[in-house]
Amino acid sequence: MPELETYEVFAARPGKEQPLRHVGSVRAGSSAMAAVYAKTIYDEWRWKSMFVVPRTACVRVIAPA
């Protein structure tokens, strides 16, 4: 069984050019499965676009105090 990784989920609403926003996260063994989980869990708003990004790929700009 593959080790699970956390993926952050970003999506944009339909309509005018809306910026991506963070809508949640999923844990999956691959990016393909993360995409399936994200679409299943977060697609209630009918997003125009949706992306999953491994949390390890995110760069912290400001550390919590």
N, C-alpha and C positions, 0 to 999 in steps of 0.2 A: 504494500500500500504506500503511495507517495506521501511525503510529508506535507502537511497543510501549510499554506502561506496565506497571509492576510493581503487582500486586494482592496484598494480604495476605489469607490465608484463615483464617477463624475458624469453629469448629464446636463443637457440644455433643453429648455422648453421649445415647443414649436412656435412659429410666428416670426416676429422681428428677430434680428440677430441677437439672440440672448447669449450671455456668457455661460460657460460651463460652471456648474456649482457642485460642491461635494454633497452627495445624497446619502452616503452610508458606506458600509464595507461588507465584504464577504470573506469566508475562509474556504480555500479550495486547493486541490492538489496540482492544478494546472491553470494556465490563463484561459484555456478553452472552457473548462468547467466554471471558472470564475465568471466568465461572460454569461454562461447559462444561468447561474445562480443570480447574478445581478439583474438580468432581464426578467427572471421569474419573480424576484422579490420587489424590485423597484420600478417596474414598468406600469404601475397603476396610473401614472400621469401622462402616458403616451409621449415620452420624450422625443425630441427631434433627433438627438444623438446621445450616445452613452458610451463611456470608456471605463475600462478597469485598468488600474495601475498597481503593480506590486508595491506594497508599502515601503519595501526596501529601496525603491527607486525614487521615493519622495525625498527632497532635500529640505531639511529643517532650516528656516531662515532666522527665526527667533525662538530661542529655547524658553520653556516655561520657567517662571520665577520660583 
